[in-house]
Amino acid sequence: MTLPVTIPAGKSIPVTIQFTPSSSGTDPAKVGFISNAEGSPTVAQVTGTGIAQGSSSVSLSWDGNGSAVGYNVFRSNSKAGPFEAINTALDASTSYTDSTVVAGTTYYYATTAVNAKGTNPPTRISRKW
């Protein structure tokens, strides 16, 4: 809708009001309409209910490296990187759940195996979600 708008006598137009809650719960507000009609301005009470966003996660799994004592897990928003470590300690298993993702965002993942000497064999597995 482009304002100002003319509404013919006896007619109506739909008005959409966007509610962007910052937390869960009910939040009241007032909306004002100004016109050249008698009784202007008109104020309407509205109420919106915010619902907490559901959490999203990505479950990763990969084939293990026989000499690995653990794995580092990396994530990037770009296929070419840079990749940043997302696990805080070596992960001894060949699976990881990334619970810090945002729904609708594309992520690229890589893992590196760490052997008993603390070095990374040249094994790298990439996944795209």
Backbone as XML, in Angstrom:
<?xml version="1.0"?>
<chain id="A" units="angstrom">
  <residue number="1" name="MET">
    <atom name="N" x="0.851" y="-1.170" z="0.000"/>
    <atom name="CA" x="0.000" y="0.000" z="0.000"/>
    <atom name="C" x="0.899" y="1.236" z="0.000"/>
  </residue>
  <residue number="2" name="THR">
    <atom name="N" x="0.528" y="2.195" z="-0.810"/>
    <atom name="CA" x="1.241" y="3.468" z="-0.853"/>
    <atom name="C" x="0.377" y="4.523" z="-0.187"/>
  </residue>
  <residue number="3" name="LEU">
    <atom name="N" x="0.935" y="5.220" z="0.745"/>
    <atom name="CA" x="0.195" y="6.247" z="1.473"/>
    <atom name="C" x="0.473" y="7.610" z="0.889"/>
  </residue>
  <residue number="4" name="PRO">
    <atom name="N" x="-0.437" y="8.533" z="0.925"/>
    <atom name="CA" x="-1.795" y="8.384" z="1.458"/>
    <atom name="C" x="-2.656" y="7.579" z="0.489"/>
  </residue>
  <residue number="5" name="VAL">
    <atom name="N" x="-3.723" y="7.007" z="1.002"/>
    <atom name="CA" x="-4.646" y="6.224" z="0.202"/>
    <atom name="C" x="-6.049" y="6.798" z="0.382"/>
  </residue>
  <residue number="6" name="THR">
    <atom name="N" x="-6.832" y="6.813" z="-0.681"/>
    <atom name="CA" x="-8.205" y="7.301" z="-0.631"/>
    <atom name="C" x="-9.136" y="6.100" z="-0.607"/>
  </residue>
  <residue number="7" name="ILE">
    <atom name="N" x="-10.018" y="6.079" z="0.378"/>
    <atom name="CA" x="-10.992" y="4.992" z="0.502"/>
    <atom name="C" x="-12.359" y="5.583" z="0.184"/>
  </residue>
  <residue number="8" name="PRO">
    <atom name="N" x="-13.004" y="5.109" z="-0.874"/>
    <atom name="CA" x="-14.331" y="5.641" z="-1.221"/>
    <atom name="C" x="-15.326" y="5.405" z="-0.083"/>
  </residue>
  <residue number="9" name="ALA">
    <atom name="N" x="-16.316" y="6.286" z="0.032"/>
    <atom name="CA" x="-17.342" y="6.186" z="1.068"/>
    <atom name="C" x="-18.018" y="4.815" z="1.000"/>
  </residue>
  <residue number="10" name="GLY">
    <atom name="N" x="-18.177" y="4.191" z="2.173"/>
    <atom name="CA" x="-18.842" y="2.890" z="2.255"/>
    <atom name="C" x="-17.944" y="1.717" z="1.918"/>
  </residue>
  <residue number="11" name="LYS">
    <atom name="N" x="-16.702" y="1.963" z="1.591"/>
    <atom name="CA" x="-15.760" y="0.890" z="1.226"/>
    <atom name="C" x="-14.737" y="0.710" z="2.343"/>
  </residue>
  <residue number="12" name="SER">
    <atom name="N" x="-13.954" y="-0.329" z="2.235"/>
    <atom name="CA" x="-12.898" y="-0.583" z="3.219"/>
    <atom name="C" x="-11.677" y="-1.139" z="2.500"/>
  </residue>
  <residue number="13" name="ILE">
    <atom name="N" x="-10.554" y="-1.104" z="3.183"/>
    <atom name="CA" x="-9.326" y="-1.725" z="2.667"/>
    <atom name="C" x="-8.699" y="-2.527" z="3.798"/>
  </residue>
  <residue number="14" name="PRO">
    <atom name="N" x="-8.055" y="-3.638" z="3.446"/>
    <atom name="CA" x="-7.362" y="-4.395" z="4.492"/>
    <atom name="C" x="-6.043" y="-3.699" z="4.845"/>
  </residue>
  <residue number="15" name="VAL">
    <atom name="N" x="-5.702" y="-3.747" z="6.109"/>
    <atom name="CA" x="-4.449" y="-3.167" z="6.583"/>
    <atom name="C" x="-3.693" y="-4.259" z="7.324"/>
  </residue>
  <residue number="16" name="THR">
    <atom name="N" x="-2.451" y="-4.470" z="6.951"/>
    <atom name="CA" x="-1.616" y="-5.465" z="7.621"/>
    <atom name="C" x="-0.666" y="-4.745" z="8.563"/>
  </residue>
  <residue number="17" name="ILE">
    <atom name="N" x="-0.621" y="-5.214" z="9.785"/>
    <atom name="CA" x="0.288" y="-4.655" z="10.783"/>
    <atom name="C" x="1.259" y="-5.763" z="11.153"/>
  </residue>
  <residue number="18" name="GLN">
    <atom name="N" x="2.540" y="-5.477" z="10.995"/>
    <atom name="CA" x="3.552" y="-6.494" z="11.281"/>
    <atom name="C" x="3.966" y="-6.422" z="12.740"/>
  </residue>
  <residue number="19" name="PHE">
    <atom name="N" x="3.977" y="-7.577" z="13.356"/>
    <atom name="CA" x="4.355" y="-7.701" z="14.763"/>
    <atom name="C" x="5.623" y="-8.528" z="14.822"/>
  </residue>
  <residue number="20" name="THR">
    <atom name="N" x="6.706" y="-7.949" z="15.324"/>
    <atom name="CA" x="7.983" y="-8.652" z="15.422"/>
    <atom name="C" x="8.367" y="-8.752" z="16.891"/>
  </residue>
  <residue number="21" name="PRO">
    <atom name="N" x="7.924" y="-9.823" z="17.554"/>
    <atom name="CA" x="8.194" y="-9.948" z="18.993"/>
    <atom name="C" x="9.664" y="-10.248" z="19.268"/>
  </residue>
  <residue number="22" name="SER">
    <atom name="N" x="10.135" y="-9.774" z="20.404"/>
    <atom name="CA" x="11.502" y="-10.081" z="20.824"/>
    <atom name="C" x="11.514" y="-11.191" z="21.871"/>
  </residue>
  <residue number="23" name="SER">
    <atom name="N" x="10.319" y="-11.609" z="22.307"/>
    <atom name="CA" x="10.229" y="-12.687" z="23.283"/>
    <atom name="C" x="8.830" y="-13.294" z="23.211"/>
  </residue>
  <residue number="24" name="SER">
    <atom name="N" x="8.647" y="-14.400" z="23.910"/>
    <atom name="CA" x="7.350" y="-15.051" z="23.954"/>
    <atom name="C" x="6.406" y="-14.267" z="24.848"/>
  </residue>
  <residue number="25" name="GLY">
    <atom name="N" x="5.106" y="-14.385" z="24.557"/>
    <atom name="CA" x="4.098" y="-13.752" z="25.405"/>
    <atom name="C" x="3.203" y="-12.809" z="24.629"/>
  </residue>
  <residue number="26" name="THR">
    <atom name="N" x="2.226" y="-12.262" z="25.320"/>
    <atom name="CA" x="1.257" y="-11.352" z="24.725"/>
    <atom name="C" x="1.709" y="-9.916" z="24.945"/>
  </residue>
  <residue number="27" name="ASP">
    <atom name="N" x="1.535" y="-9.092" z="23.902"/>
    <atom name="CA" x="1.963" y="-7.704" z="23.990"/>
    <atom name="C" x="0.887" y="-6.814" z="23.371"/>
  </residue>
  <residue number="28" name="PRO">
    <atom name="N" x="0.276" y="-5.933" z="24.155"/>
    <atom name="CA" x="-0.746" y="-5.036" z="23.603"/>
    <atom name="C" x="-0.106" y="-3.808" z="22.961"/>
  </residue>
  <residue number="29" name="ALA">
    <atom name="N" x="-0.860" y="-3.185" z="22.047"/>
    <atom name="CA" x="-0.392" y="-1.963" z="21.395"/>
    <atom name="C" x="-1.603" y="-1.180" z="20.910"/>
  </residue>
  <residue number="30" name="LYS">
    <atom name="N" x="-1.370" y="0.035" z="20.428"/>
    <atom name="CA" x="-2.412" y="0.856" z="19.837"/>
    <atom name="C" x="-1.983" y="1.232" z="18.433"/>
  </residue>
  <residue number="31" name="VAL">
    <atom name="N" x="-2.964" y="1.249" z="17.533"/>
    <atom name="CA" x="-2.716" y="1.643" z="16.150"/>
    <atom name="C" x="-3.616" y="2.820" z="15.847"/>
  </residue>
  <residue number="32" name="GLY">
    <atom name="N" x="-3.043" y="3.878" z="15.291"/>
    <atom name="CA" x="-3.823" y="5.069" z="14.989"/>
    <atom name="C" x="-4.049" y="5.240" z="13.502"/>
  </residue>
  <residue number="33" name="PHE">
    <atom name="N" x="-5.261" y="5.675" z="13.140"/>
    <atom name="CA" x="-5.615" y="5.954" z="11.757"/>
    <atom name="C" x="-6.082" y="7.404" z="11.684"/>
  </residue>
  <residue number="34" name="ILE">
    <atom name="N" x="-5.453" y="8.173" z="10.825"/>
    <atom name="CA" x="-5.766" y="9.587" z="10.688"/>
    <atom name="C" x="-6.397" y="9.801" z="9.317"/>
  </residue>
  <residue number="35" name="SER">
    <atom name="N" x="-7.487" y="10.538" z="9.293"/>
    <atom name="CA" x="-8.158" y="10.826" z="8.028"/>
    <atom name="C" x="-8.848" y="12.180" z="8.115"/>
  </residue>
  <residue number="36" name="ASN">
    <atom name="N" x="-9.533" y="12.539" z="7.020"/>
    <atom name="CA" x="-10.312" y="13.774" z="7.038"/>
    <atom name="C" x="-11.765" y="13.486" z="7.413"/>
  </residue>
  <residue number="37" name="ALA">
    <atom name="N" x="-12.049" y="12.259" z="7.846"/>
    <atom name="CA" x="-13.403" y="11.869" z="8.237"/>
    <atom name="C" x="-13.722" y="12.389" z="9.626"/>
  </residue>
  <residue number="38" name="GLU">
    <atom name="N" x="-15.010" y="12.494" z="9.904"/>
    <atom name="CA" x="-15.450" y="12.913" z="11.223"/>
    <atom name="C" x="-14.993" y="11.882" z="12.250"/>
  </residue>
  <residue number="39" name="GLY">
    <atom name="N" x="-14.556" y="12.332" z="13.412"/>
    <atom name="CA" x="-14.107" y="11.424" z="14.465"/>
    <atom name="C" x="-12.651" y="11.008" z="14.343"/>
  </residue>
  <residue number="40" name="SER">
    <atom name="N" x="-11.920" y="11.619" z="13.395"/>
    <atom name="CA" x="-10.505" y="11.275" z="13.225"/>
    <atom name="C" x="-9.676" y="12.012" z="14.275"/>
  </residue>
  <residue number="41" name="PRO">
    <atom name="N" x="-8.616" y="11.462" z="14.770"/>
    <atom name="CA" x="-8.056" y="10.144" z="14.457"/>
    <atom name="C" x="-8.793" y="9.024" z="15.191"/>
  </residue>
  <residue number="42" name="THR">
    <atom name="N" x="-8.680" y="7.832" z="14.643"/>
    <atom name="CA" x="-9.255" y="6.644" z="15.258"/>
    <atom name="C" x="-8.116" y="5.803" z="15.806"/>
  </residue>
  <residue number="43" name="VAL">
    <atom name="N" x="-8.276" y="5.364" z="17.034"/>
    <atom name="CA" x="-7.244" y="4.530" z="17.663"/>
    <atom name="C" x="-7.847" y="3.169" z="17.947"/>
  </residue>
  <residue number="44" name="ALA">
    <atom name="N" x="-7.147" y="2.125" z="17.516"/>
    <atom name="CA" x="-7.623" y="0.758" z="17.741"/>
    <atom name="C" x="-6.638" y="0.019" z="18.632"/>
  </residue>
  <residue number="45" name="GLN">
    <atom name="N" x="-7.152" y="-0.734" z="19.571"/>
    <atom name="CA" x="-6.315" y="-1.583" z="20.427"/>
    <atom name="C" x="-6.030" y="-2.875" z="19.664"/>
  </residue>
  <residue number="46" name="VAL">
    <atom name="N" x="-4.801" y="-3.314" z="19.653"/>
    <atom name="CA" x="-4.420" y="-4.594" z="19.036"/>
    <atom name="C" x="-3.571" y="-5.377" z="20.031"/>
  </residue>
  <residue number="47" name="THR">
    <atom name="N" x="-3.527" y="-6.670" z="19.839"/>
    <atom name="CA" x="-2.712" y="-7.539" z="20.683"/>
    <atom name="C" x="-2.007" y="-8.545" z="19.801"/>
  </residue>
  <residue number="48" name="GLY">
    <atom name="N" x="-0.735" y="-8.759" z="20.064"/>
    <atom name="CA" x="0.039" y="-9.775" z="19.336"/>
    <atom name="C" x="0.598" y="-10.767" z="20.330"/>
  </residue>
  <residue number="49" name="THR">
    <atom name="N" x="0.731" y="-11.987" z="19.879"/>
    <atom name="CA" x="1.301" y="-13.024" z="20.739"/>
    <atom name="C" x="2.585" y="-13.534" z="20.109"/>
  </residue>
  <residue number="50" name="GLY">
    <atom name="N" x="3.694" y="-13.367" z="20.811"/>
    <atom name="CA" x="4.984" y="-13.846" z="20.327"/>
    <atom name="C" x="5.189" y="-15.293" z="20.739"/>
  </residue>
  <residue number="51" name="ILE">
    <atom name="N" x="5.741" y="-16.061" z="19.825"/>
    <atom name="CA" x="6.041" y="-17.469" z="20.097"/>
    <atom name="C" x="7.531" y="-17.657" z="19.891"/>
  </residue>
  <residue number="52" name="ALA">
    <atom name="N" x="8.195" y="-18.243" z="20.876"/>
    <atom name="CA" x="9.647" y="-18.465" z="20.780"/>
    <atom name="C" x="9.960" y="-19.312" z="19.561"/>
  </residue>
  <residue number="53" name="GLN">
    <atom name="N" x="11.037" y="-18.949" z="18.860"/>
    <atom name="CA" x="11.454" y="-19.709" z="17.699"/>
    <atom name="C" x="11.918" y="-21.091" z="18.131"/>
  </residue>
  <residue number="54" name="GLY">
    <atom name="N" x="11.567" y="-22.075" z="17.334"/>
    <atom name="CA" x="12.021" y="-23.433" z="17.615"/>
    <atom name="C" x="13.510" y="-23.545" z="17.375"/>
  </residue>
  <residue number="55" name="SER">
    <atom name="N" x="14.136" y="-24.402" z="18.098"/>
    <atom name="CA" x="15.564" y="-24.563" z="17.906"/>
    <atom name="C" x="15.817" y="-25.467" z="16.714"/>
  </residue>
  <residue number="56" name="SER">
    <atom name="N" x="16.884" y="-25.199" z="16.020"/>
    <atom name="CA" x="17.280" y="-25.990" z="14.857"/>
    <atom name="C" x="18.613" y="-26.640" z="15.142"/>
  </residue>
  <residue number="57" name="SER">
    <atom name="N" x="18.850" y="-27.768" z="14.503"/>
    <atom name="CA" x="20.139" y="-28.436" z="14.648"/>
    <atom name="C" x="20.440" y="-29.228" z="13.386"/>
  </residue>
  <residue number="58" name="VAL">
    <atom name="N" x="21.708" y="-29.528" z="13.197"/>
    <atom name="CA" x="22.180" y="-30.356" z="12.088"/>
    <atom name="C" x="22.956" y="-31.511" z="12.688"/>
  </residue>
  <residue number="59" name="SER">
    <atom name="N" x="22.595" y="-32.733" z="12.297"/>
    <atom name="CA" x="23.311" y="-33.918" z="12.765"/>
    <atom name="C" x="24.307" y="-34.341" z="11.691"/>
  </residue>
  <residue number="60" name="LEU">
    <atom name="N" x="25.558" y="-34.446" z="12.081"/>
    <atom name="CA" x="26.636" y="-34.815" z="11.163"/>
    <atom name="C" x="27.160" y="-36.192" z="11.509"/>
  </residue>
  <residue number="61" name="SER">
    <atom name="N" x="27.578" y="-36.934" z="10.503"/>
    <atom name="CA" x="28.295" y="-38.194" z="10.733"/>
    <atom name="C" x="29.244" y="-38.405" z="9.561"/>
  </residue>
  <residue number="62" name="TRP">
    <atom name="N" x="30.320" y="-39.117" z="9.811"/>
    <atom name="CA" x="31.331" y="-39.345" z="8.783"/>
    <atom name="C" x="32.033" y="-40.656" z="9.047"/>
  </residue>
  <residue number="63" name="ASP">
    <atom name="N" x="32.748" y="-41.136" z="8.012"/>
    <atom name="CA" x="33.538" y="-42.356" z="8.160"/>
    <atom name="C" x="34.794" y="-42.015" z="8.943"/>
  </residue>
  <residue number="64" name="GLY">
    <atom name="N" x="35.127" y="-42.874" z="9.880"/>
    <atom name="CA" x="36.279" y="-42.625" z="10.735"/>
    <atom name="C" x="37.604" y="-42.903" z="10.057"/>
  </residue>
  <residue number="65" name="ASN">
    <atom name="N" x="38.656" y="-42.371" z="10.646"/>
    <atom name="CA" x="40.029" y="-42.614" z="10.221"/>
    <atom name="C" x="40.624" y="-43.542" z="11.273"/>
  </residue>
  <residue number="66" name="GLY">
    <atom name="N" x="41.122" y="-44.707" z="10.865"/>
    <atom name="CA" x="41.591" y="-45.730" z="11.803"/>
    <atom name="C" x="42.629" y="-45.266" z="12.807"/>
  </residue>
  <residue number="67" name="SER">
    <atom name="N" x="43.439" y="-44.272" z="12.484"/>
    <atom name="CA" x="44.483" y="-43.824" z="13.405"/>
    <atom name="C" x="44.041" y="-42.618" z="14.251"/>
  </residue>
  <residue number="68" name="ALA">
    <atom name="N" x="42.816" y="-42.185" z="14.106"/>
    <atom name="CA" x="42.357" y="-40.984" z="14.807"/>
    <atom name="C" x="42.001" y="-41.272" z="16.259"/>
  </residue>
  <residue number="69" name="VAL">
    <atom name="N" x="42.380" y="-40.345" z="17.133"/>
    <atom name="CA" x="41.951" y="-40.405" z="18.528"/>
    <atom name="C" x="40.785" y="-39.441" z="18.760"/>
  </residue>
  <residue number="70" name="GLY">
    <atom name="N" x="40.539" y="-38.596" z="17.780"/>
    <atom name="CA" x="39.442" y="-37.647" z="17.873"/>
    <atom name="C" x="39.350" y="-36.814" z="16.611"/>
  </residue>
  <residue number="71" name="TYR">
    <atom name="N" x="38.320" y="-35.976" z="16.573"/>
    <atom name="CA" x="38.055" y="-35.173" z="15.386"/>
    <atom name="C" x="37.743" y="-33.740" z="15.785"/>
  </residue>
  <residue number="72" name="ASN">
    <atom name="N" x="38.156" y="-32.824" z="14.929"/>
    <atom name="CA" x="37.743" y="-31.438" z="15.041"/>
    <atom name="C" x="36.664" y="-31.210" z="13.993"/>
  </residue>
  <residue number="73" name="VAL">
    <atom name="N" x="35.655" y="-30.428" z="14.338"/>
    <atom name="CA" x="34.545" y="-30.149" z="13.433"/>
    <atom name="C" x="34.572" y="-28.664" z="13.109"/>
  </residue>
  <residue number="74" name="PHE">
    <atom name="N" x="34.465" y="-28.342" z="11.830"/>
    <atom name="CA" x="34.545" y="-26.968" z="11.357"/>
    <atom name="C" x="33.298" y="-26.614" z="10.560"/>
  </residue>
  <residue number="75" name="ARG">
    <atom name="N" x="32.949" y="-25.325" z="10.557"/>
    <atom name="CA" x="31.774" y="-24.857" z="9.818"/>
    <atom name="C" x="32.090" y="-23.544" z="9.123"/>
  </residue>
  <residue number="76" name="SER">
    <atom name="N" x="31.439" y="-23.347" z="7.971"/>
    <atom name="CA" x="31.563" y="-22.095" z="7.222"/>
    <atom name="C" x="30.233" y="-21.794" z="6.543"/>
  </residue>
  <residue number="77" name="ASN">
    <atom name="N" x="30.032" y="-20.543" z="6.198"/>
    <atom name="CA" x="28.867" y="-20.157" z="5.399"/>
    <atom name="C" x="29.207" y="-20.146" z="3.915"/>
  </residue>
  <residue number="78" name="SER">
    <atom name="N" x="30.478" y="-20.431" z="3.603"/>
    <atom name="CA" x="30.937" y="-20.427" z="2.226"/>
    <atom name="C" x="31.646" y="-21.745" z="1.932"/>
  </residue>
  <residue number="79" name="LYS">
    <atom name="N" x="31.408" y="-22.292" z="0.752"/>
    <atom name="CA" x="32.035" y="-23.559" z="0.369"/>
    <atom name="C" x="33.564" y="-23.450" z="0.403"/>
  </residue>
  <residue number="80" name="ALA">
    <atom name="N" x="34.083" y="-22.279" z="0.077"/>
    <atom name="CA" x="35.530" y="-22.066" z="0.039"/>
    <atom name="C" x="36.107" y="-21.664" z="1.392"/>
  </residue>
  <residue number="81" name="GLY">
    <atom name="N" x="35.264" y="-21.512" z="2.407"/>
    <atom name="CA" x="35.746" y="-21.108" z="3.732"/>
    <atom name="C" x="35.774" y="-19.609" z="3.861"/>
  </residue>
  <residue number="82" name="PRO">
    <atom name="N" x="36.353" y="-19.116" z="4.931"/>
    <atom name="CA" x="37.132" y="-19.841" z="5.931"/>
    <atom name="C" x="36.234" y="-20.657" z="6.861"/>
  </residue>
  <residue number="83" name="PHE">
    <atom name="N" x="36.792" y="-21.788" z="7.336"/>
    <atom name="CA" x="36.105" y="-22.664" z="8.264"/>
    <atom name="C" x="36.565" y="-22.351" z="9.675"/>
  </residue>
  <residue number="84" name="GLU">
    <atom name="N" x="35.616" y="-22.362" z="10.612"/>
    <atom name="CA" x="35.938" y="-22.120" z="12.012"/>
    <atom name="C" x="35.551" y="-23.332" z="12.835"/>
  </residue>
  <residue number="85" name="ALA">
    <atom name="N" x="36.386" y="-23.683" z="13.811"/>
    <atom name="CA" x="36.100" y="-24.817" z="14.689"/>
    <atom name="C" x="34.833" y="-24.541" z="15.478"/>
  </residue>
  <residue number="86" name="ILE">
    <atom name="N" x="33.950" y="-25.550" z="15.567"/>
    <atom name="CA" x="32.720" y="-25.377" z="16.339"/>
    <atom name="C" x="32.659" y="-26.313" z="17.539"/>
  </residue>
  <residue number="87" name="ASN">
    <atom name="N" x="33.573" y="-27.274" z="17.610"/>
    <atom name="CA" x="33.614" y="-28.105" z="18.824"/>
    <atom name="C" x="34.701" y="-27.555" z="19.737"/>
  </residue>
  <residue number="88" name="THR">
    <atom name="N" x="34.448" y="-27.594" z="21.036"/>
    <atom name="CA" x="35.380" y="-26.992" z="21.990"/>
    <atom name="C" x="36.473" y="-27.954" z="22.427"/>
  </residue>
  <residue number="89" name="ALA">
    <atom name="N" x="36.292" y="-29.242" z="22.164"/>
    <atom name="CA" x="37.295" y="-30.264" z="22.491"/>
    <atom name="C" x="37.227" y="-31.342" z="21.429"/>
  </residue>
  <residue number="90" name="LEU">
    <atom name="N" x="38.278" y="-32.140" z="21.319"/>
    <atom name="CA" x="38.263" y="-33.243" z="20.357"/>
    <atom name="C" x="37.041" y="-34.109" z="20.584"/>
  </residue>
  <residue number="91" name="ASP">
    <atom name="N" x="36.397" y="-34.490" z="19.513"/>
    <atom name="CA" x="35.234" y="-35.364" z="19.581"/>
    <atom name="C" x="35.710" y="-36.766" z="19.220"/>
  </residue>
  <residue number="92" name="ALA">
    <atom name="N" x="35.594" y="-37.709" z="20.146"/>
    <atom name="CA" x="36.091" y="-39.063" z="19.919"/>
    <atom name="C" x="35.197" y="-39.862" z="18.969"/>
  </residue>
  <residue number="93" name="SER">
    <atom name="N" x="33.950" y="-39.451" z="18.803"/>
    <atom name="CA" x="33.034" y="-40.192" z="17.926"/>
    <atom name="C" x="33.079" y="-39.637" z="16.510"/>
  </residue>
  <residue number="94" name="THR">
    <atom name="N" x="32.417" y="-40.330" z="15.614"/>
    <atom name="CA" x="32.338" y="-39.885" z="14.219"/>
    <atom name="C" x="30.962" y="-39.265" z="13.947"/>
  </residue>
  <residue number="95" name="SER">
    <atom name="N" x="30.466" y="-38.547" z="14.930"/>
    <atom name="CA" x="29.202" y="-37.823" z="14.762"/>
    <atom name="C" x="29.238" y="-36.574" z="15.631"/>
  </residue>
  <residue number="96" name="TYR">
    <atom name="N" x="28.435" y="-35.599" z="15.229"/>
    <atom name="CA" x="28.389" y="-34.334" z="15.964"/>
    <atom name="C" x="27.053" y="-33.671" z="15.662"/>
  </residue>
  <residue number="97" name="THR">
    <atom name="N" x="26.461" y="-33.033" z="16.644"/>
    <atom name="CA" x="25.229" y="-32.272" z="16.436"/>
    <atom name="C" x="25.528" y="-30.801" z="16.634"/>
  </residue>
  <residue number="98" name="ASP">
    <atom name="N" x="25.297" y="-30.031" z="15.577"/>
    <atom name="CA" x="25.489" y="-28.580" z="15.631"/>
    <atom name="C" x="24.144" y="-27.959" z="15.983"/>
  </residue>
  <residue number="99" name="SER">
    <atom name="N" x="24.012" y="-27.492" z="17.206"/>
    <atom name="CA" x="22.748" y="-26.914" z="17.659"/>
    <atom name="C" x="22.789" y="-25.390" z="17.667"/>
  </residue>
  <residue number="100" name="THR">
    <atom name="N" x="23.765" y="-24.810" z="16.971"/>
    <atom name="CA" x="23.867" y="-23.350" z="16.908"/>
    <atom name="C" x="23.493" y="-22.813" z="15.530"/>
  </residue>
  <residue number="101" name="VAL">
    <atom name="N" x="22.816" y="-23.626" z="14.727"/>
    <atom name="CA" x="22.459" y="-23.206" z="13.376"/>
    <atom name="C" x="21.201" y="-22.347" z="13.381"/>
  </residue>
  <residue number="102" name="VAL">
    <atom name="N" x="21.033" y="-21.597" z="12.316"/>
    <atom name="CA" x="19.844" y="-20.774" z="12.117"/>
    <atom name="C" x="19.086" y="-21.377" z="10.937"/>
  </residue>
  <residue number="103" name="ALA">
    <atom name="N" x="17.806" y="-21.664" z="11.134"/>
    <atom name="CA" x="16.987" y="-22.258" z="10.085"/>
    <atom name="C" x="17.034" y="-21.404" z="8.825"/>
  </residue>
  <residue number="104" name="GLY">
    <atom name="N" x="17.137" y="-22.053" z="7.677"/>
    <atom name="CA" x="17.146" y="-21.356" z="6.400"/>
    <atom name="C" x="18.517" y="-20.907" z="5.940"/>
  </residue>
  <residue number="105" name="THR">
    <atom name="N" x="19.554" y="-21.151" z="6.725"/>
    <atom name="CA" x="20.916" y="-20.755" z="6.376"/>
    <atom name="C" x="21.670" y="-21.968" z="5.857"/>
  </residue>
  <residue number="106" name="THR">
    <atom name="N" x="22.478" y="-21.787" z="4.820"/>
    <atom name="CA" x="23.296" y="-22.872" z="4.283"/>
    <atom name="C" x="24.636" y="-22.884" z="5.001"/>
  </residue>
  <residue number="107" name="TYR">
    <atom name="N" x="25.032" y="-24.064" z="5.447"/>
    <atom name="CA" x="26.318" y="-24.245" z="6.121"/>
    <atom name="C" x="27.126" y="-25.311" z="5.400"/>
  </residue>
  <residue number="108" name="TYR">
    <atom name="N" x="28.441" y="-25.178" z="5.464"/>
    <atom name="CA" x="29.368" y="-26.166" z="4.931"/>
    <atom name="C" x="30.198" y="-26.660" z="6.107"/>
  </residue>
  <residue number="109" name="TYR">
    <atom name="N" x="30.427" y="-27.965" z="6.164"/>
    <atom name="CA" x="31.132" y="-28.574" z="7.289"/>
    <atom name="C" x="32.359" y="-29.320" z="6.810"/>
  </residue>
  <residue number="110" name="ALA">
    <atom name="N" x="33.341" y="-29.411" z="7.675"/>
    <atom name="CA" x="34.542" y="-30.194" z="7.431"/>
    <atom name="C" x="34.990" y="-30.786" z="8.754"/>
  </residue>
  <residue number="111" name="THR">
    <atom name="N" x="35.620" y="-31.939" z="8.687"/>
    <atom name="CA" x="36.205" y="-32.536" z="9.888"/>
    <atom name="C" x="37.659" y="-32.855" z="9.612"/>
  </residue>
  <residue number="112" name="THR">
    <atom name="N" x="38.467" y="-32.801" z="10.645"/>
    <atom name="CA" x="39.848" y="-33.269" z="10.532"/>
    <atom name="C" x="40.082" y="-34.276" z="11.636"/>
  </residue>
  <residue number="113" name="ALA">
    <atom name="N" x="40.747" y="-35.370" z="11.274"/>
    <atom name="CA" x="41.085" y="-36.402" z="12.244"/>
    <atom name="C" x="42.393" y="-36.020" z="12.925"/>
  </residue>
  <residue number="114" name="VAL">
    <atom name="N" x="42.480" y="-36.275" z="14.218"/>
    <atom name="CA" x="43.698" y="-35.989" z="14.984"/>
    <atom name="C" x="44.222" y="-37.322" z="15.497"/>
  </residue>
  <residue number="115" name="ASN">
    <atom name="N" x="45.511" y="-37.601" z="15.218"/>
    <atom name="CA" x="46.086" y="-38.869" z="15.670"/>
    <atom name="C" x="46.721" y="-38.721" z="17.049"/>
  </residue>
  <residue number="116" name="ALA">
    <atom name="N" x="47.293" y="-39.787" z="17.562"/>
    <atom name="CA" x="47.866" y="-39.795" z="18.917"/>
    <atom name="C" x="48.999" y="-38.786" z="19.071"/>
  </residue>
  <residue number="117" name="LYS">
    <atom name="N" x="49.666" y="-38.426" z="17.992"/>
    <atom name="CA" x="50.743" y="-37.439" z="18.049"/>
    <atom name="C" x="50.197" y="-36.013" z="18.027"/>
  </residue>
  <residue number="118" name="GLY">
    <atom name="N" x="48.893" y="-35.881" z="17.881"/>
    <atom name="CA" x="48.292" y="-34.552" z="17.858"/>
    <atom name="C" x="48.307" y="-33.893" z="16.497"/>
  </residue>
  <residue number="119" name="THR">
    <atom name="N" x="48.604" y="-34.655" z="15.452"/>
    <atom name="CA" x="48.631" y="-34.076" z="14.112"/>
    <atom name="C" x="47.380" y="-34.468" z="13.344"/>
  </residue>
  <residue number="120" name="ASN">
    <atom name="N" x="47.089" y="-33.691" z="12.352"/>
    <atom name="CA" x="45.909" y="-33.925" z="11.534"/>
    <atom name="C" x="46.289" y="-34.691" z="10.267"/>
  </residue>
  <residue number="121" name="PRO">
    <atom name="N" x="45.887" y="-35.969" z="10.157"/>
    <atom name="CA" x="46.072" y="-36.653" z="8.877"/>
    <atom name="C" x="45.281" y="-35.911" z="7.800"/>
  </residue>
  <residue number="122" name="PRO">
    <atom name="N" x="45.628" y="-36.077" z="6.552"/>
    <atom name="CA" x="44.986" y="-35.295" z="5.491"/>
    <atom name="C" x="43.574" y="-35.764" z="5.124"/>
  </residue>
  <residue number="123" name="THR">
    <atom name="N" x="42.810" y="-36.209" z="6.108"/>
    <atom name="CA" x="41.433" y="-36.629" z="5.859"/>
    <atom name="C" x="40.510" y="-35.459" z="6.128"/>
  </residue>
  <residue number="124" name="ARG">
    <atom name="N" x="39.690" y="-35.140" z="5.156"/>
    <atom name="CA" x="38.747" y="-34.031" z="5.324"/>
    <atom name="C" x="37.438" y="-34.429" z="4.661"/>
  </residue>
  <residue number="125" name="ILE">
    <atom name="N" x="36.372" y="-34.277" z="5.373"/>
    <atom name="CA" x="35.055" y="-34.646" z="4.874"/>
    <atom name="C" x="34.186" y="-33.407" z="4.911"/>
  </residue>
  <residue number="126" name="SER">
    <atom name="N" x="33.566" y="-33.063" z="3.801"/>
    <atom name="CA" x="32.721" y="-31.876" z="3.762"/>
    <atom name="C" x="31.265" y="-32.273" z="3.576"/>
  </residue>
  <residue number="127" name="ARG">
    <atom name="N" x="30.398" y="-31.537" z="4.230"/>
    <atom name="CA" x="28.950" y="-31.752" z="4.117"/>
    <atom name="C" x="28.281" y="-30.403" z="3.911"/>
  </residue>
  <residue number="128" name="LYS">
    <atom name="N" x="27.208" y="-30.395" z="3.146"/>
    <atom name="CA" x="26.437" y="-29.170" z="2.952"/>
    <atom name="C" x="25.001" y="-29.430" z="3.399"/>
  </residue>
  <residue number="129" name="TRP">
    <atom name="N" x="24.471" y="-28.491" z="4.185"/>
    <atom name="CA" x="23.065" y="-28.580" z="4.604"/>
    <atom name="C" x="22.357" y="-27.336" z="4.200"/>
  </residue>
</chain>
